[in-house]
Amino acid sequence: MRVDVSQPANPGEPHQPRIRIESVEDYEQATRRIAALDSSSCGETEKRERAALVEAVAAWDRRHDDASGWTDTP
């Protein structure tokens, strides 16, 4: 899993992590971390981490969506 932390546009703003899931193992790790964050009280840092993880999981899902390749006939 690749994590990039971008510089904030304005000084004093928090850094926003960007995460790219590169393997099934990364995907599983990300979903476990989201579940862990969901089951605990989160501060701002954890909320930003969770948002970045959810975005990365959604991006993985979009890249690996094979629904368009399905057919109703055998």
SEGU-323046 format. One record per residue: residue in three letters; x negated, y, z negated of N, C-alpha, C, CB in turn. Coordinates in pm, whole numbers, padded with zeros to 5 digits, always signed. Glycine has a CB too. Example, Ala and Ser with C-alpha at 12.3 -4.5 7.8 and 13.67 -1.06 7.14 Angstrom:
# SEGU-323046
ALA-01319-00569-00780-01230-00450-00780-01320-00330-00780-01131-00447-00905SER-01285-00225-00708-01367-00106-00714-01290+00003-00787-01408-00060-00572
END
This chain:
# SEGU-323046
MET-00086-00115+00000+00000+00000+00000-00091+00122+00000+00098-00001-00122ARG-00060+00215+00087-00140+00336+00096-00064+00451+00031-00175+00369+00244VAL-00133+00526-00055-00072+00639-00123-00151+00763-00087-00067+00618-00277ASP-00081+00864-00037-00141+00994-00010-00073+01096-00100-00128+01034+00141VAL-00150+01181-00162-00093+01287-00243-00121+01418-00171-00152+01288-00389SER-00013+01479-00123-00029+01603-00047-00043+01721-00141+00091+01624+00048GLN-00113+01820-00094-00127+01943-00172+00004+02020-00168-00244+02029-00117PRO+00046+02077-00280+00171+02154-00280+00159+02280-00196+00211+02190-00423ALA+00271+02323-00141+00272+02444-00058+00241+02568-00142+00408+02460+00012ASN+00287+02568-00264+00266+02682-00354+00190+02636-00478+00400+02747-00393PRO+00092+02718-00522+00020+02682-00644+00117+02665-00761-00085+02790-00678GLY+00091+02567-00844+00176+02542-00958+00285+02439-00933+00238+02668-01002GLU+00313+02409-00807+00411+02305-00775+00344+02169-00791+00467+02323-00631PRO+00422+02068-00826+00363+01935-00842+00326+01872-00709+00460+01844-00916HIS+00227+01783-00714+00188+01708-00595+00297+01606-00564+00051+01637-00616GLN+00327+01587-00437+00428+01491-00394+00359+01371-00332+00528+01555-00294PRO+00369+01253-00396+00305+01136-00337+00379+01089-00211+00298+01021-00438ARG+00304+01039-00115+00362+00974+00004+00304+00835+00008+00331+01055+00137ILE+00393+00738+00020+00352+00599+00013+00387+00532+00145+00419+00526-00106ARG+00296+00448+00195+00323+00369+00314+00305+00222+00278+00231+00410+00434ILE+00410+00146+00298+00407+00004+00272+00352-00064+00396+00549-00051+00236GLU+00249-00147+00376+00179-00208+00489+00191-00359+00494+00034-00170+00484SER+00256-00421+00396+00270-00567+00397+00393-00607+00316+00143-00634+00340VAL+00432-00732+00330+00544-00784+00252+00511-00777+00103+00578-00929+00295GLU+00388-00804+00068+00346-00796-00072+00361-00654-00125+00200-00842-00087ASP+00325-00553-00045+00345-00413-00083+00493-00384-00105+00287-00319+00025TYR+00576-00434-00013+00720-00413-00020+00774-00471-00151+00791-00479+00101GLU+00734-00593-00184+00780-00655-00307+00732-00579-00430+00733-00800-00313GLN+00608-00534-00426+00553-00456-00537+00631-00325-00553+00403-00428-00515ALA+00662-00261-00443+00735-00135-00447+00875-00154-00505+00743-00073-00308THR+00944-00260-00462+01079-00281-00513+01077-00317-00662+01149-00392-00433ARG+00975-00390-00707+00963-00419-00850+00937-00291-00930+00849-00522-00875ARG+00854-00203-00876+00824-00078-00945+00948+00011-00951+00707-00004-00874ILE+01027+00016-00843+01151+00093-00844+01243+00040-00954+01222+00087-00705ALA+01257-00092-00964+01342-00151-01067+01292-00116-01207+01347-00304-01050ALA+01161-00117-01225+01104-00083-01355+01132+00064-01389+00952-00109-01357LEU+01118+00151-01291+01146+00292-01314+01294+00316-01341+01101+00376-01194ASP+01380+00238-01275+01525+00251-01296+01565+00209-01437+01600+00167-01194SER+01491+00117-01496+01530+00065-01626+01465+00139-01743+01495-00081-01635SER+01397+00248-01715+01335+00325-01821+01367+00473-01804+01182+00303-01822SER+01346+00547-01911+01366+00692-01899+01243+00750-01829+01389+00759-02041CYS+01268+00837-01733+01161+00888-01648+01140+01038-01667+01191+00858-01503GLY+01014+01075-01664+00979+01216-01659+00971+01259-01513+00846+01243-01733GLU+00929+01381-01491+00922+01435-01355+00824+01358-01267+00882+01581-01359THR+00711+01317-01322+00611+01243-01245+00669+01110-01197+00485+01219-01328GLU+00737+01040-01287+00797+00912-01251+00910+00929-01151+00848+00840-01375LYS+00986+01038-01164+01094+01065-01068+01038+01088-00928+01177+01188-01112ARG+00926+01160-00919+00862+01182-00788+00807+01052-00733+00749+01287-00800GLU+00748+00969-00821+00697+00838-00777+00811+00752-00725+00624+00766-00894ARG+00923+00748-00798+01037+00667-00756+01091+00715-00622+01148+00672-00862ALA+01104+00847-00605+01153+00901-00478+01062+00861-00363+01165+01054-00486ALA+00931+00866-00385+00835+00829-00281+00845+00679-00250+00691+00865-00324LEU+00863+00598-00352+00877+00454-00331+01004+00421-00254+00878+00381-00465VAL+01115+00485-00291+01242+00461-00221+01228+00501-00075+01358+00539-00288GLU+01164+00614-00049+01142+00658+00089+01056+00558+00166+01075+00797+00091ALA+00952+00505+00101+00864+00407+00166+00937+00277+00196+00742+00379+00079VAL+01021+00231+00103+01098+00109+00125+01196+00129+00241+01175+00069-00003ALA+01262+00244+00244+01356+00272+00353+01284+00278+00487+01429+00406+00328ALA+01166+00336+00491+01088+00343+00615+01048+00202+00660+00962+00431+00597TRP+01006+00118+00566+00972-00021+00599+01095-00091+00658+00921-00096+00473ASP+01209-00073+00591+01333-00138+00639+01367-00093+00782+01450-00105+00544ARG+01351+00035+00809+01380+00084+00945+01284+00023+01047+01370+00238+00949ARG+01157+00011+01013+01058-00045+01106+01077-00194+01127+00917-00020+01054HIS+01137-00263+01030+01150-00408+01038+01294-00454+01054+01091-00470+00916ASP+01381-00365+01095+01521-00400+01117+01532-00474+01249+01613-00274+01116ASP+01568-00601+01242+01580-00679+01365+01726-00702+01404+01509-00812+01348ALA+01816-00625+01346+01959-00643+01376+01989-00624+01525+02043-00545+01292SER+01914-00538+01591+01941-00513+01733+01904-00634+01819+01863-00390+01781GLY+01826-00725+01764+01787-00845+01840+01883-00962+01822+01649-00887+01799TRP+01984-00945+01739+02079-01053+01715+02181-01062+01825+02148-01036+01583THR+02225-01184+01851+02335-01207+01946+02437-01297+01881+02283-01269+02079ASP+02560-01291+01930+02666-01375+01876+02673-01511+01943+02799-01304+01890THR+02600-01530+02049+02602-01658+02119+02476-01736+02089+02617-01637+02271PRO+02487-01865+02076+02368-01948+02046+02275-01960+02166+02410-02088+02001
END
